[in-house]
């Protein structure tokens, strides 16, 4: 995958997850989550990322079974795009946490996203 495609895919992913988070903000918030609406939106957006990438990862192995034998040297454009989308999500979530949560409450997750 060319660098330009990686940057475009990653940037589109950041935008996509921003829209997903915005969409959750427009939905009614469950009563149990009313105390921390930001956290409810963040966890819901995280679930969407996990759902999409979980199915996508299975499809990567289904479409390119050689990856099961060698994860280092074997990959497809489809699996490379999956990594780009996940990086986009991690970038989005990093900035969402920096802007909406106290550092003392989120430093572990911020470190997790940087790694």
C-alpha positions in Angstrom: 0.0 0.0 0.0 1.5 3.3 -1.0 2.1 6.0 1.6 -0.5 8.3 0.1 -3.1 5.6 0.4 -2.1 4.9 4.0 -2.4 8.6 4.9 -5.8 8.8 3.1 -7.2 5.7 4.8 -5.9 6.7 8.2 -7.4 10.3 7.8 -10.7 8.9 6.6 -10.8 6.6 9.6 -10.2 9.5 12.0 -13.1 11.3 10.3 -15.3 8.3 10.3 -14.9 7.7 14.0 -15.5 11.4 14.7 -18.8 11.0 12.8 -19.7 7.8 14.7 -19.0 9.6 18.1 -21.1 12.5 17.0 -23.9 10.1 16.0 -23.9 8.5 19.5 -24.1 12.0 20.9 -27.4 12.6 19.0 -28.9 9.4 20.4 -30.7 9.3 23.8 -28.3 8.5 26.5 -29.2 5.5 28.8 -30.2 6.6 32.3 -27.3 4.7 33.8 -24.8 6.6 31.6 -26.2 10.1 32.2 -23.6 10.9 34.8 -20.8 10.7 32.2 -22.2 11.1 28.7 -18.7 11.5 27.2 -17.6 8.1 28.5 -20.7 6.4 27.1 -20.0 7.9 23.6 -16.3 6.9 23.9 -17.1 3.3 24.8 -19.8 3.1 22.2 -17.4 4.3 19.5 -14.8 1.9 20.8 -17.3 -0.9 20.4 -18.0 0.1 16.7 -14.2 0.0 16.1 -13.9 -3.4 17.7 -16.9 -4.8 15.8 -15.6 -3.6 12.4 -12.0 -4.6 12.9 -12.9 -8.0 14.5 -14.9 -9.0 11.4 -12.3 -7.4 9.1 -9.5 -9.4 10.7 -11.3 -12.7 10.3 -12.0 -11.8 6.6 -8.2 -11.0 6.2 -7.3 -14.6 7.2 -10.2 -16.0 5.2 -9.2 -14.2 2.0 -5.4 -14.6 2.5 -4.9 -17.9 4.6 -1.1 -17.7 4.1 -1.1 -15.1 6.8 -1.8 -17.8 9.4 1.6 -19.3 8.6 3.7 -16.2 8.5 2.4 -12.9 10.0 5.7 -11.1 9.5 6.3 -11.4 5.8 2.8 -12.2 4.5 0.1 -9.6 4.3 -2.5 -8.3 1.8 -3.6 -4.8 0.9 -6.8 -5.7 2.7 -4.9 -6.4 6.0 -2.7 -3.3 5.5 -5.9 -1.2 5.2 -7.1 -2.8 8.4 -4.0 -1.5 10.2 -4.5 1.9 8.7 -8.1 2.1 9.9 -7.1 1.0 13.4 -4.3 3.6 13.5 -6.9 6.2 12.5 -9.2 5.1 15.3 -6.3 5.3 17.9 -5.4 8.8 16.7 -9.1 9.8 17.0 -9.5 8.3 20.4 -6.2 9.8 21.7 -7.3 13.3 20.8 -10.9 12.6 22.1 -9.4 11.7 25.5 -6.9 14.5 25.6 -9.7 17.1 24.9 -12.5 15.6 27.0 -10.9 13.8 30.0 -8.5 14.8 32.8 -5.0 13.4 32.2 -5.0 11.8 35.7 -7.9 9.7 34.7 -6.7 8.7 31.2 -2.9 8.5 31.2 -2.9 4.7 30.9 -5.1 4.6 27.9 -3.2 7.5 26.3 0.0 5.5 26.7 -1.8 2.4 25.3 -2.8 4.4 22.2 0.7 5.8 21.7 2.2 2.3 21.9 
